[in-house]
Each structure stands twice: as structure tokens, then as C-alpha cells.
Amino acid sequence: MNYVCQQCKEPLQSQLDASLVDLSPSQYDMIAASLPPSPSSHVKYLSETDQLSQLPPSSAKAAWQNAKPADSSARQSVRSQGKQPLRSYPAPNESFVLLQDSIVHNIPSSPLPSTGLTKAIPNSSPSNMPTMSGPAAGTVLHPEAEQPTPTPISHHLRSTTRLFNLLSSRTDIDHPLCAECAQILLSSLQRQLDETKKERDGYIAFEREVRKEKERESQDIGRDEIERKIERLRVEEHTILEQLRLAEREKEQLDEELRVLELEEKMLESEEAEFWRLHNEHQLTSANQASLLASLRAAYAADYATYEKLERTNVYNDAFCIGHDGVFGTINGLRLGRVPGVPVEWSEINAAWGQTLLLLYTIARKLDFTFENYRLVPMGSFSRIERTVGDKAAYELYGSGDLHFGRLLHNRRFDFAMVAFLDCLKQSMDYVKSQDPSLEFPHHAQDNTEVDYKWGQWMTEFLDILALFDSHFSAMGLLYLGTPLAWDQAKRYADHVRHHGITQFLHTWDRVKDRTGDELLWGDEVEYMVIAFDHDEKNAKLSLRQTEILAELAEIVESLSGDSPDSVSIPKFHPEYGRYMLESTPGSPYTGSIPDLLSVEANMRYRRALARNHLKEDEIPITLTSFPRLARRMYDALIPIGPIMLALTAASPIWRGYLADVDCRWNVIAGSVDDRTEEERGIAPLKTNKYVVPKSRYDSVDLYISQDWTNKPAYNDAIVPYDEAIYSRLLSHDIDDLLSKHIAHLFIRDPLVVFSETIDQDDASSNDHFENIQSTNWQTLRFKPPPPKSSIGWRVEFRSMEVQMTDFENAAFAVFIVLLSRAILAFSLNFYIPISKVDENMTRAQNRDAAHTGRFFFRKNVLPPGRTSPSPSTTPTEYSSHTECSECGGGVQTKDRKLRNCFPPMEPPSVLDDAPVEEEYEEMTMEEIFCGKGPTFPGLLRLVEAYVESLAATPSERQQINKYLDLVRRRANGTSLPRDFNSSIPIIA
């Protein structure tokens, strides 16, 4: 049979100890004797009111009232309060006996026959033990009393029931209890015991103190001692009174000092108020004066600008505009002269002569100068010059192409007119020289006997002389296209160029910042040095015939373009900075088609042959440099590639006939165009300059500019000085931080040359001032905005590669860069390393044999997070905003004959890698960079080959691409280097 715990009502699973099963009467008595006695049944029960009335009128009564619950109905039984270890004890003056309902209900209607006392047994409910009928159900009889015949129940049940009833009647806890409730009871009793011990100890200590106090009071103190104590107290009183008097006198003194200080404070407050009043008046006056000064300065600046503009502007500027058109000098757009192969109509020449004669006539009137022997008669296209002495003949200053006899005589007079014009020009020059000996003319006027009818030469010269005439006199202030200002003059316009250059860039930005959908085009530029061979002297020199060569090539290109269909693109030739140089470009940009990719070498060969066929027999074009043009993500991605390709294409080991200890020309050019002052180089303290500039104009890139999440701020670790005013202006125009800083950094430079004719421009339709500074920052890459009034988009110019000896090599490196750029975009490759390491690579790239023996910093893992091999990143799930387009098929990858243009940026992973950037890169050899290192870095060539696999190239096309890539591979592994070729050349005595 199971029993129930009288506290938690849970069934008790364990059986009683065997020793408690069969208890003899003596054992039962021993257990009963060890229990506390049951509460007395002879207690007089009083109501609470009666008990309260018997208490004495003291604080105990109040305490009893405070302790009594305000509402007796609010009292709860032990069972209703949950599992409690103890019952509530009655107050000491509240003895009573509690009968359980089960006992009350089971009391028989007539007294039971008994020889002993019956005792009520507290019980919680009939379910706390097995149900029993008869008197035993609610009471426990003394074991010696006579019992009625028990009901049929086991002796074990009877014994345990008697034991539990005994325990319940002699204690405040109903039994039986489970082990958990018994442990709670023991813990509660232990706490009560501890508190009782503490209370006892407190009473003992209090009793001890009371006893000591009584002992002290019981001691008899002597009279002498009391008198001495009284005397000591009197002395102390006297001393304290004296101290009090001193304190009072000191207080009076302090009160007087306080009164004086308060008076001084009031005076100072009054003076302070007066000071602040005067100060405010002064501030107002100063602010008014500063405002007036600012207004005056603004007015002065505006007036001075107007004055300068008026100095440079007058009616002559519109009346006579002298410039150049190729080999021709022009006046008001009219070409003056003709050269073989470039026909100019006589009507245009005659009109130009009329304008020229009118200009010389105007200058003479301005100088109040009279020509000797001649009088000028400007009459438009039929002007003439009359002699004032001798036969007083009139010479017509116009000609004709007719060849009949009469016209030949007329043309003779035309020749005399031109000779007379030069004589008048020389007189004017001599007069001006006599007035101002410091004036130097760009050309000397020729004597009559030295007149040369090669108009392309001397006509241009005398127009330059006329231009200098007018620029010398500030009252006239004529401006001429292509007239460079002296440096002292140009320096005055540096801030003007910067301000308007930024304005022009902002116009471009507003026009194209939201432009999308452009096809990704590309192209190349090849520069040639024209070499002239002297076979007799066995010598080779630079040919300085750039002007003549370009004029002839322009005529040939124009002729070819006119005879070719629109689908055929004729190459173009352009001037370069040296008179011995030519530049060639394709007639139109290349598209992304595979045939266009493979036509580069043929186009380069055609351009070289075209130039060669129109040079002199002893002249040949030798290539100087080449680079493909590839936008902002691409710009950043190619920055670390710049030094690598410089080392790989190094082709300048020979200088002035000697093998040098460097293989590149980059630093040589950087030094030749380094225009920094000692202050800007940090050699001298800044006084007249604003910035310490770490690099030459011709150097590696200083700043990454992409806003892609892969561009960590830690990568831009180089010192980048920038113009804060320009930077703030760009930011206020909603241009992001990095691009603003990039432009502001470029614009710390001064313009190298300022043309007087282009000082004032229409900033909305021109970008000359912007390009004046942008294009003279020659870095390894250049980020180029679209030109105004053009369909051209944003461009990236890759500039670090050196020219190769053959068109095949130039084409191979051009094709490699194009394919690498597409692989970067297609596979979302990450080449970022700190800019400081790019600069270090730039230095190492110029060491001798760097491609073979050098080591370069490069990123260890270039693939996107989670990728182990290069694969196109075009699925919609990898981009924040990806829409289907014809280029990528909405994420469906198919091979195509055309290089794709759709490369949305990849969405960043949910958790970005925040490891130090120093752990992202390491030193690698050139072969490791291009051919791979270990399982994590595939190498640039494998990345390009993976991209080529995504193209639908034919076997022959793939074979040609492989030839280009194989050249790059052989350069990277050191089996084909230019220095090896140079070293193998035999020495010729």
C-alpha cells in the first residue's frame, strides 16, 4: 500500500524501514516519550477581543494589534499556501486545539467506551492515509487503553498508522513526509535554530552590559575626585569661552573684510559691465568693418577681374584671330598659303591676304607709323599695296590659278605685292624694336632677295610676328589660338584654371553620372619614333619632320576614307609631344567580338605600313610605347597590375648605346617631367607653396576610387595631399568621398602651359581647363571622364606597359590586358593590396631583370568569398539588383561570340572578413603571379584562360589567342626576355 506525503500530496514510493513495521508496546512508548508533549487540552479559549482587553496599556498592546492580521478572513491554511515546511504557531496567549473536518465528521454521536483519554489528532484530509472506519479513523488511543476489536487490516498497516498518528499529534507537521519535504523541513528548522542562537547571544551580551553598568553605579566615587573633575571642567569652560571671544572678534573682522570685498565686487561688476558694453560696441564696429572690408575686397576682386578681362579683350580680338591649322597659319579661319598635296582655293588665300593687310594697316595706325615707299590699301579679297616713290606702281595682293599669259603678268605683280608686304612688316618690326629694345620677335623678317615661296613656312612665321605685335601692346590685347603664356604670366592663371576645370568636370558629371547601358569598348595607341638613316655616314638620327609627315598622312587618310565604305575604319595619326614622334590609333574603338579581338595585330601592322609608305626612303617608324584603353571598378582592379606589367614588358635596357642597370624607362621620364619645387619635395620648409607632394607628375597611382565593398579603407594607406576647397566643393555636389579626393589630389598641380586664347571658356561645353591638369598627371592608370558633346563614355587608360619590338608582341600584351579586364569583371576578382605595396612594386619593377629574379607583393586569394575556382558571377542571387538582359540572359550562362558588357557588382557576404590586410598578400615571383601558386591562387593566366573558355571561339581563333598567352607565359617564366636578346648581340668594333 502506498502512502501520500502530507505536504506535497505526492505518493510515497519507498517502503518504511523494516525496524518500524512491528513495534512492541515498549518500543512505542519509547518513541512517544522522545516526542514533545502534546498541547494542553485545558486551555481556556478566549476571543481576540477578550485577549486584547486583558493586555496592559503599554506598547505591547499596540504591538499585538499591529501584529494581528487586519482581516482574519485573509488567513490561509498551511495547505492553501503551497508547500510550507511548518504550520503557523498560535500566539503565546492564544492556545487552542484545531480539529480536522475528518475528525469532526467521524466523532460518534455517543461517547465511546474507553478507559483512557481520547485525543484529537490534527489531520489534513481523509486522503493522507488509508481510509478506516470506526474511532480509529479520527483518533489515536493510548496503547494501554482497551481497544475494541480492530477491523480486518494488516498488522503492518495498523502499526504504521499508529506511528504516523502519534507523530502528527505530537508535532506541528502531518506525517508521513517525502524525502524532499523532510529536507525542506530540516532546512527550515535549522534556520530557526540559527536565528534563535543569535537572539540568545544578543540577550547574553545585553545582560552582560547591564551588569557592568550596575557594577559601575555601585562603586563609591570620592569627594576629592569629584571636586577635581569640577575644577577641570571650569578650566575647560574658561578656555572655551576665551576661544569663543576670539572667534567672535575674528568674525567681526571677517564681516568687515566681507563688506569691503562686497563693495569692491560691486565696483568690479560695474566696471565689467562697462567693459562688456565697450567690447560689444567694438565687436559690432569690427564686424561692420570686416563686412565692409569683405565687400570692398569682393568689389576689388570683381573689378580687378573685369580689369584683367578688359585688358585682354577689345574689338581687335574679334576682328583678327590668328591661329594655326596644321601647317598653315590662319587669320579669322582663312588659310594663308598652300603646300603640295593640300590644295587651298585662291578665293580663301585672297581673303586671308586682305585680312592680313588690314591687320598690318591697323597696327601702323595704332603706332602712328608711316611706311617708307609704300601705302597700304586694304580692300578685302582685292587689296593692294601702292608705291609712293618712283613709278608709283600698284601691286595687287591677290592671285589666281589661271595660267594664260595675262594672268602670268598679274601674278608677277602679286609677287611684288608680297615682297612689299614683307618690307612693310620689317619696317614695323624695326620701329617697335627702336621703341622697346627688350622685345624679341619669334622670327626675323627676310630681305627681298631671300623671299621663299614655300608659303607653309614663312606665311606662318609672319603671322606669328603680327600676333606678337598686338600682344606687346596691352591697349590692344589681341588673343591668338595656341599662344602660350610665359610661366610668370601662366602662374597667375593657375587658380583660374583649377576653378574652371572643376566647374567643367561638374558639368560633365551632371551630364553623365546616371548614364548606363554603354557597350564596353576598347582601343590602343601606338607611338612611333621616326628614325632617319644616313647610309653614307653610317649614322641614325631622329627625324623632326612631324608636321610634314602628319600633313601627308592626313591627306592619305582622308582620301582612303572617302573611297572606303562606312563599315571600313581607316586608322588615324596624331601628333605627340616630340617633333620626332607620331601616334596611331584604330579608326574606331574595338567591340567585344572575338574577330575584333584578333584583328589588333593586323591593324597595328597596317598602321605601321601606312606610316612607313609615306615617309622618306631613309626613314622608318620605330614603336615607343603602347597601351590598351579599358571604368571605376576596372581602374582599381588594374592598379596593382600596373607595376607587374611594367616589369613584364620592360624593354629599355639600353641608354645612349650602353646596357643599363635598369630595364624600364619609367623613372627616367618621371625625373624629366618632375616640376616640383624644393618646398614641394620636402627639402625646404613650405613658404610659397601649399603642399609637400610625395611624387612626380609621372608616377604610380596614389588612391583607389571604387565604392565597391571590397575596397577597404586600409588599402589607401599612402599620403595623399589634396586641395581641401576643391574637395569640399565636389562633396557639396553629391560626389562621393573617394572620387572627390582623387580629383582634388590631381588639382594640387599647376597647369604646365596656359594658352592666352583659352583662358576664358564656356565651362558647359568645354573641358580644356580640366584636361589641362588631368592629362598632365601621367600616372600608371588614368580615369577619364567623357568629353563634352560626345557619345564616348567613361574610360580607363592603362599606361604602364613598354613598347615591344614587333607588332605581334604589342598585340599579345594588348589582347592579354583586354581579356584580363573582362575576367576581372566576369569573375568578380579582387586584386586589392595597400597602395604602399603598389609603390614598392613599382620600385622593384624597374630593377634589372626584375621579371626573372624579382619578387612582388600580390594578393593571395583573388576569388570572391566562398569560391574555390573562377566562375562567372551573374546569377541573380549574387547581386543586390539584377535584372535580366540580353547580355547575360538573366543569369543563364551560355557561350557567346561577343565579350559581355553586363557585370553588376557582387553583393557583399553576410559576414565580412575583418582580418588585417597584412594577411591578404605575400611576395610572389613573376611566374607565380602569372602561372599560379598552390591550390588557392590560380594565377593571372589561368584566370584569363578560364574566361576564354566561356567564349564561343573557333579552334583557329583559340589557337591565335593561345599564341598571345604563350608569349606572356614565356615572359613570366623567364624563357623570353628582351635583355637576353640584347646581351646576345655581337660587339662590332
Buried (B, 14 or more C-beta within 10 A) or exposed (E): EEBBBBBEBEEBEEEBEEEBEEBEEEEBEEBBEEEEEBBEEEEEEBEEEEBBEEBEEEEEBEEBEEEEEEEEEEEEEBBEEEBBBBBEEEEEEEBEBEEBEBBEEBBEEEEEEBEEEBBBBBBBBBEBBBEBEBBBBBBBBBBEEEBEEEEEEEEBEBBBBBBBBBBBBBBBBBBBBBEEBBEBBEEEEEEEEEEEEEEEEEEEEEEEEEEEEEEEEEEEEEEEEEEEEEEEEEEEEEEEEEEEEEEEEEEEEEEEEEEEEEEEEEEEEEEEEEEEEEEEEEEEEEEEEEEEEEEEEEEEEEEEEEEBEEEBBBEBBEEBBBBBBBBBBBBBEBBBBBBEEBEBEBEBBBBBBBBBBBBBBBBBEBBEBEBEEBBBBBBEBBBBBBBEEEEEEBBBBBBBEEEEEEBEEBBEBBEBBBBBBBBBBBBBBEBBEEEEEEEEBEBEBBEEEEEEEEBBBBBBBBBBBBBBBBBBBEEBBBBBBEBEBEEEEBEEBBEBBBBBBBBBBBBBBEBBEEEEEBEBBBBBBBBBBBBBBEEEEEEBEEBBBBBBBBBBBBBBBEEBBEEEEEEEBBBBBBBBEBBBBBBBBBBEBBBBEBEBBBBBBEBBBBBBEBBEEBBEEEBBBEBBBBBBBBBBBBBBBBBBBBBBBBBBBBBBBBEEEEEBEBBBBBBBBBEEBBEBEEBBBEEEEEEEBEBBBBBBBBBBBBBBBBBBEBBBEEBBEBEBBBBEBBBEBBBEBEBEEBBBBBBBBBBBBBBBEBBBBBBEBEBEEBBBBBBBBBEBBBBBBBBBBBBBEEEEBBBBBBBBBBBBEEBBBBBBBBBBBBBBBBBBBBBBBBBBBBBBBBBBBBEBBBBBBBBBEBBBBBBBBBBBBEBEEBBBBBBEEBBEEBEEBEBBBBBEEEEBEBBBBBBBBBBEEEEEEEEEBEEBBBBBBBBBBBBBBEEEBBBBBBBBBBBBEBBEBEEEBBEBBEBBBEBBBEBBBBEBBBBEEEEEEEEEE
